[in-house]
Amino acid sequence: MLRETDRHFKFDWLTIILFFLLVGFGWVNILSASHSGDAIELFNFSHSYSKQLIFIGLSVVLIIFILSLEAKFYERFSSIFYLISIVSLVGLFIFGKNINGATSWYAIGSMTLQPSEFAKTATALAVAKYLSDLNTDIKSFSDQLKLFGIIVLPALLILLQKDAGSTLVYSAFFFVLYREGLPQIYLVIAVLAVLLSISALKFGLIITLLVTAFIVLTHHFTRKKRPSFFQPLVVILISGALAFTVRFIYQNFLPVHQKDRITIWLSLEKDPVKLKQMKQTIAYNLNESEKAISNGGFAGKGFLQGTRTTGNFVPEQHTDYIFTTVGEEWGFIGSTLTVIVFVLLIVRVIILAERQKNQFSRMYGYAVASILFIHFNINIGMVMGLIPTIGIPLPFFSYGGSGLWGFTILLFIFIKLDSNRINEW
Amino acid sequence: MRKYILFFFVIIVGIIFIGRLLYLQVFNSHAQSIYDDNAIRTVFNYPKRGFVYDRNGKLLVSNQPSYDVMVIPRDVKPLDTLEFCSLLKINKEQFLNKYNKARHYSPRLPSVFVSHLAKEDYAILQEKMRKYKGFYIQKRSLRKYETNIGANVLGDIGEVNSRDIAKDNYYHSGDLIGKQGVEASYENILRGQKGIKFIQKDIHNQDIGPYKNGKYDTLPRAGKDIKITIDADLQAYGELLMTNKRGGVIAIEPKTGEILAMVSAPTYNPNSLVGRNRSKNFTKLFNDSIAKPLFNRSLQGVYEPGSPFKLMNALIALEENVMSPNEKVTCYHGIKYGNRFMGCHCPSGKRNDMIEGIEESCNAYFLTAYRRILDKYENASVGIDKWSKHVKSFGLGNYLNNDLFVGQKGRIPDREYYSYQYPKTFYSTYTVSNAIGQGEVATTPIQLANMTAAIANRGFYFTPHIIKSIEGDTIPESFKTPKYTSISKENFEPVIEGMHQVYKTGTASSLKIKDIEICGKTGTVENFTRIDSVRTQLTDHSIFVAFAPKDDPKIAIAVFVENGYWGSRFAGKVASLMIEKHLKGEITRTDLEDWLLSHSLENEYAKPYSGKPFKINGQTELQVIPPEEFNKLKQKLNQLN
């Protein structure tokens, strides 16, 4: 047993340092993005950067609170947390406030709170709890179904509030399930389905089907033990149906703005003039954000010196597009360092998760790493034009209280769990 | 394996992101230049453009302020439109029109509301301007021509076009650049260096302060003043004499190559290309395809030189030793060559030596000389190349490489030039027209003036140029070094004596000026045009070259008057008067002056466009201008003196 005075040394300080690095650098960039030309007033709370300072202060309070609670508390009450967050998501349908087309906020006075930011943590806890139960077998289909249920329920509620970006985050749990033994076939099917969908959109139905048939049949005829001909035929048929459905949804059911984003991402518009026009109008954000990043060059324009940042050329720059500020003002050096710090943090969480003796802690840690990874991947990928525009915040960086607190809770519950592994014998 | 899948993904994504950053920020970073960054507005601070003075220090071109009323539609507050319109001298309809146009362009950006306010209007408006929110006055600088002369010399400035911008990155859209004349050739000296201010913009294109507190801003540097070689008084006099005529006059100071006067007629008032009416007036001048006022006839007009070119043949014949000054050639009212005949106005049986040949401009004499030059060598092919080389050493047949904005090569043929027409055989008889300055020979007035200067100098010339001095700078060395011709000094004397005789007893004897020893040569050049694709002969061009005084030449001049008939009729008079004006400063031959001012060639120029058959040369009557118009010209003349 460790002595009482040594207890706080059990926390993984590397993770905590990385966390504060990101939050601190994030704030510097929010300051730059939301300030334009006039003097900096830290305590004028009409400025976003001043508000964010409060949010950061409150999150420190949160951290102390989370770390002071008993580690077992989180495991034991995980179902309660899950239930509360589901109720709060449902409650949005009645009390929710609509901001930017999504009904994802509770408004208390001038303060707004976004329950979906906390639902991720709750879901992570619930998945870890259910999966670590001795009676759960991930190989059994019924348990797989129940796990999917736990994940899909909040995701569905968020989708119904028209926040497609946050819904996508729940795909992070796939990594957790896979790590814990979800059969290989799911991964294969998932990857193939994504490839098939992209191909169906980009190259059309006929080419996609021909290529699929060719691959499937080649595979079939080169096998030593050849199963009945029925099997490849079904695969081709299902592929065809999927490809058709994807195209059909893209053409008829997808909201216009989402359709356009995909069109631009995959360059589906044949007419180059029209495509360029689309880039300047529909993909205005993306166009401006790429320009801002590229404007930074190797060394960047310097703190508060980014011309496109100062001129507010990039909309939503202090929230989802915060990385453009890094790109313009800190250049290739600053952006690369930011990417590296993110990668280090995620990798550190994975390493910590892997060394957990307690199954619950390991699975929760894995969920934390996956969620952070999905956010990091989608946000920066979007800002740099690698994937279609999906509006989700960059963890610890983007402006916003709910987001910051959500990620703080998510990460620090794990740090607490990790600090407790010594007691898990 | 399952343990590492997420780890693997994270690393891969990190690498992809860094790769993308590398592409966006290092390899494809396109906005490093602050000029290209559309978040930065570049504001230019234009310096004073240099002044232009004439050789005697008389100010020719300066600057004048011009005031534009600007509007930012978004900032406009309700106003007393009636009063505002009356101040701007527009009506309410125009006001709304202009306002809507500006708002349509951009509600946040300034647009020109009324341009080029008159100075008086500006004074009144300035006091009341504070009442009209959203409007302000912007000062601009325009060129001011202090005289009405020398439009073709001074040139004008106008907005740069896309070609100028592509050629020199100093220029940006909206900048002004010299378009013609001295303004164009000394653009780099006159313009100075503009100052640049960088201003940070926001997404609405509004200014939000200096970029990096003005760290990169530069101050403008004023343009330098220049002095040109033109004598404003002589230039004005020449332009007046050429009223109602078409053609060019070039006067050169032989000792320096400085151009004293450069007249191109018809001309225009340079002030008409300044300010509000620039584009309207320019279009009018540009579209005048008959009189072509923008065509600088003294530099660009390529004409057959006619008889003055006989001087060249005389010089070459002496240099090549195929004629001696005293040898006589008999003229039979012309001369036979091969089985053809070239006419001449000499009485049949007249025997001319070189001096008489020049004095009488005898075709027979120069045809003989020309044929002897070509036949001196084994064949005429070698001969004509020798001949061509001599001629070109006078600066004919090529660009003069001077500081004038336009120019023409003219044409001095050699054997190669004829190789298409005469691929095999080539005899001296084939090209005899060159002997009398017709046929394939063609020159511009400035080349002829330069040739005359070279004769006056007895064998060398300075490249004719227009720059006298540059404030705090020197003029190019090439303008100060003499160019030697291939004719030796002693061979000039008989030719100059011949030219002197032209004035004494020859074709220009009626143009004598008291107390000035002038050497000259007349020219009468046949010319043709196409009317409805029929080759039609027009009245001959009147040409004259001269220099004076004979032994200490101070001025060499070439005058070209289109369709003026014979040499001394128009061109000779102009040349004599300009020489007198330059050397004496006053005119004794006012009879010549009156004659020139009272006679017009406009009816002659109208003939080819009349659509009717017409007569030429001797069968026509010279147009005399109405007395009131003549009095007006006389008045102008009195103002000059």
Contacts between the chains, C-beta under 8 A, distances in Angstrom:
chain1	res1	chain2	res2	distance
A	36	B	202	6.6
A	36	B	208	6.4
A	37	B	200	7.1
A	37	B	208	4.7
A	37	B	209	5.2
A	175	B	5	7.0
A	175	B	6	4.8
A	175	B	9	7.8
A	178	B	2	6.3
A	178	B	5	6.4
A	179	B	2	5.5
A	179	B	3	6.8
A	179	B	5	7.2
A	179	B	6	6.9
A	181	B	2	7.3
A	290	B	24	6.5
A	291	B	31	6.8
A	293	B	21	7.4
A	293	B	24	5.2
A	293	B	25	6.4
A	294	B	24	4.5
A	294	B	25	5.9
A	294	B	28	6.2
A	294	B	29	5.2
A	294	B	30	6.1
A	294	B	31	6.5
A	295	B	29	7.4
A	295	B	31	4.3
A	295	B	37	6.8
A	296	B	25	5.5
A	296	B	29	7.6
A	297	B	25	5.7
A	297	B	26	7.3
A	297	B	29	4.5
A	297	B	32	5.5
A	298	B	25	6.3
A	298	B	26	5.5
A	298	B	29	7.4
A	305	B	212	6.7
A	307	B	34	7.9
A	307	B	37	5.4
A	307	B	39	3.9
A	307	B	40	5.6
A	307	B	200	6.3
A	307	B	211	7.1
A	308	B	37	7.7
A	308	B	39	4.9
A	310	B	39	7.4
A	310	B	200	5.7
A	310	B	202	7.7
A	310	B	208	7.3
A	311	B	39	4.2
A	311	B	200	6.2
A	311	B	201	5.3
A	311	B	202	4.5
A	311	B	203	5.9
A	311	B	208	7.1
A	312	B	202	5.2
A	312	B	203	4.8
A	313	B	39	5.9
A	313	B	202	7.9
A	313	B	203	5.1
A	327	B	21	7.4
A	327	B	24	7.5
A	327	B	25	6.8
A	331	B	25	6.2
A	332	B	21	5.6
A	332	B	22	6.7
A	332	B	25	4.2
A	332	B	26	5.5
A	335	B	21	5.0
A	335	B	25	7.0
A	336	B	18	5.3
A	336	B	21	5.9
A	339	B	14	5.6
A	339	B	17	4.9
A	339	B	18	5.8
A	339	B	21	7.3
A	340	B	14	7.0
A	340	B	18	7.9
A	342	B	14	7.5
A	343	B	10	5.7
A	343	B	11	6.8
A	343	B	13	7.9
A	343	B	14	4.0
A	346	B	10	5.0
A	347	B	7	6.4
A	347	B	10	6.0
A	347	B	11	7.6
A	350	B	6	6.0
A	350	B	7	5.4
A	350	B	10	7.4
A	354	B	3	6.4
A	366	B	6	7.2
A	369	B	6	6.2
A	369	B	10	7.8
A	370	B	6	6.2
A	373	B	6	6.7
A	373	B	9	6.8
A	373	B	10	5.5
A	373	B	13	7.5
A	376	B	13	7.5
A	377	B	13	5.2
A	380	B	17	5.7
A	381	B	13	7.7
A	381	B	17	7.4
A	384	B	17	7.0
A	384	B	20	4.9
A	384	B	21	7.2
A	384	B	24	6.5
A	386	B	16	7.2
A	386	B	17	8.0
A	386	B	20	6.1
